[in-house]
Amino acid sequence: MTATKTPIVLVHGLWMTPKSWDTWAAYFEARGHQVIRPGWPGIDDREVDDIRRNPEALAGIGLKEIADHYERIIRALPEKPIIMGHSFGGLLTQMLADRGLGVAYVGVTPGQPAGITTLPPSTARSGFPVLSNPFRKNGTTPISKSHFHFTFGNDLPRAASDEIWEQQAVPSYNRVFFEGVAGAFNEKGGVSHVDYGRTDRAPLLIITAEHDRVVPPAVGRAIVKKYRESGSPAVIDYREFPGRTHRIVSQDGWEEVAEYALDWATSHATAA
């Protein structure tokens, strides 16, 4: 009997849809992996234009609801997958790891779980359109083309960044942002709480990008430090890619990052 390769679940981030994973999904499928990339609740398999016109289904949904949504999908699979997440999807990947749902995990420029207070100025600026209006905590907020250029497209001329905005950008789930910030100062009670000291967690890799304005390397290093200082023997590795931005999964040269993530995950999943 021919052994099948481990399936891979890809978790997208805020302001994005599963389309943001087009590059990596095709790359992994070409190497024989089944790739599952569900949308967050309210996004599902909807088109970008439809979500922009009708964002109501995104309102009031928080991190726990999104993690529960992915857990239901993952538990229905015939075997435990490799789980990879980008940005807030990287935070959700850590929450799913805390639930023991995968055989290896990769957080790509990931948000930090509860209890990590590192907040560089550019990170604070990236959340300003949402966080500046607490009365909209349970609403949705579109991302402007100029803010998209600051957060996602800072390696590109403005016109090229605007083109990607047209293809991919959707309104935010405001509640997710507020929960992420609140969790930084409430480790035990934050929605994004994870057990850093969990001894049976499958291996976790944190990837950062040198020129990322949303999740600068300082955030990734703080995440890794928190896990390592817990005393858990579970594997926690770190890799920073020079010259990359928050758009690392589709930026020119994304193949190098995808290959590294896949090789690391498959080798550690096999070892585990």
C-alpha positions, 0 to 999 in steps of 0.5 A, spaced: 500 500 500 502 506 498 503 511 504 499 518 503 502 524 504 500 528 510 494 533 509 495 540 510 490 545 513 492 553 511 489 558 515 488 565 512 489 572 516 485 578 517 483 582 511 484 576 507 480 570 504 483 563 502 485 566 496 491 569 499 494 562 500 493 560 492 501 560 491 502 555 497 496 551 496 498 550 489 505 548 491 503 543 496 498 540 492 504 539 486 508 535 491 502 530 493 499 533 499 491 534 500 490 542 502 484 544 505 484 552 506 477 554 509 475 561 510 473 564 516 466 564 518 462 568 514 467 568 509 467 561 507 468 560 499 465 567 498 468 572 493 471 578 495 466 583 491 460 579 495 464 580 502 465 587 501 458 588 499 455 584 504 460 584 510 454 583 516 456 575 516 463 577 519 460 582 525 461 580 532 465 573 530 471 573 535 477 568 535 474 563 539 468 562 534 474 562 528 478 557 532 472 552 533 470 553 526 477 550 524 477 545 529 470 542 527 473 541 520 480 538 522 476 533 526 472 531 520 479 529 517 481 522 517 488 524 520 491 529 523 494 535 519 500 539 518 497 546 520 499 553 517 497 560 519 499 567 516 498 573 521 492 572 525 491 565 522 498 564 525 495 566 532 489 561 530 494 556 528 497 556 535 490 556 539 489 550 534 496 547 537 493 548 544 487 543 542 492 538 540 489 538 533 495 537 528 502 533 527 506 540 526 504 547 526 507 553 522 506 560 524 507 565 518 508 572 521 503 570 526 500 574 531 502 573 538 497 569 543 495 572 550 501 574 555 506 577 550 506 585 550 511 586 545 507 591 540 512 595 536 509 602 533 508 599 526 504 594 529 500 599 533 499 603 526 497 597 522 491 596 527 489 603 528 483 603 523 479 598 527 482 600 534 481 607 533 473 606 534 471 602 540 464 603 539 465 598 533 468 592 536 463 588 534 462 591 527 467 590 521 472 595 518 474 596 510 482 596 509 483 602 505 488 602 499 493 606 502 493 602 509 493 596 505 500 599 502 502 600 508 501 593 511 501 588 506 504 592 499 510 595 502 515 592 497 511 594 491 509 600 488 502 603 490 499 601 483 501 594 484 499 594 491 492 597 489 491 591 484 492 586 489 487 590 494 482 589 488 483 582 488 484 580 495 482 585 501 476 584 505 473 588 511 476 586 518 473 582 523 473 588 529 472 583 535 478 579 533 483 585 533 480 587 540 481 580 543 488 580 540 490 587 543 486 585 550 490 578 550 496 581 551 495 584 558 491 578 560 495 572 559 490 567 563 483 570 561 485 572 554 481 569 549 487 568 545 490 564 551 495 558 550 498 553 555 506 555 553 508 549 557 504 544 554 509 538 554 505 534 548 504 539 543 507 537 536 513 541 533 511 549 532 515 553 527 515 561 527 517 564 521 518 572 521 520 577 515 525 582 516 521 588 513 514 586 516 510 592 519 504 588 522 508 582 525 516 585 525 521 580 527 521 582 535 514 579 535 516 573 533 522 572 537 518 574 543 513 568 542 519 563 541 522 566 548 515 565 551 514 558 549 522 556 551 521 560 557 515 555 559 520 549 560 516 545 555 520 540 552 516 541 546 519 543 539 519 550 538 523 553 532 524 560 529 526 562 522 527 570 520 527 571 512 531 577 510 528 582 505 521 579 506 514 583 508 508 581 511 506 579 504 511 573 505 506 568 502 505 571 495 511 576 495 516 574 489 521 569 492 515 566 496 517 559 493 523 559 498 519 560 504 514 555 502 519 550 501 522 551 508 516 551 511 514 544 508 520 541 509 520 543 516 513 541 517 514 534 514 520 532 517 518 534 524 511 531 523 515 524 521 519 525 527 514 526 532 
